[in-house]
């Protein structure tokens, strides 16, 4: 059986907000499998366990650049929140978004090779990045970018510097901007229910099945409960089916229809999404509390 370490308990607690001992029990039952342990907690603790699942733990900024029907958005990471307010770091991030829009690099490596000079560093974006690492004294990296240039109109929205949205649309710019703000707030995973990734549906089905099985109801009722939960989930995470944040009497699809607007695609970036920050001090705290609990048992 896999050893359950304090850092594993800390990581699961950061993802789920569940009590530390519950995290340790779930990891033990899941034999160290983090994803399985997270599902076990969701079954046992309900929505509370999923409350912090999307908590970001890495620092950085999302920036965007739009010029007509061409736009780009990029996430640039750093080590501390302090650097996200540094003028040189912000200049680098904004320049990177513009370079993506104007030059259409194939990947992060190609982006780094594009011509750019700043703060006495250059002649490429990558050389500027390396120079600023030495100047500021903190590592930084280009994580991911999205470029839109398919001929559609583009709306962009930045919620502070940590959440960014690009929306490709045709129609009313105000309605499209509202959709971008809605996406930032509600974080859908797809335009429609049919486009929700299969792995997300199966994970939700698994959790729903485990919860329904605990009800003790007949198999046919359990099947209906599971299907009902999955359908509810699909509506909650697909943009067009979500209740519009500015009018709870409309879905986003209904709002767009009333505005004579169509949305073809959207991209949502949340800084640090999926990146785990080092938690040495917290891990030590967890280890101490776990040891104390075991000693009292």
Secondary structure, DSSP 8 states (H G I E B T S, - for coil): -----HHHHHHHHHHH---HHHHHHHHHHTTT-HHHHHHHHHHHHGGGGGTTTT---SEEEEEEEEETTEEEEEEEEES-GGGGG-HHHHHHHHHHHHHHHHH--SSHHHHHTSB--BTTB-SBHHHHHHHHHHHHTS-EEEEEEEEE-SSSEEEEEEETTTEEEEEEEES-HHHHHHHHHHHHHH--SBSSGGGS-HHHHHHHHHHHHHHHHTTT--HHHHHHHHHHHHHHHHHHHBGGGSB-TT-TTSBHHHHHHHTT-EEEEEEEEETTTT-----HHHHHHHHHHHHHHHHH-
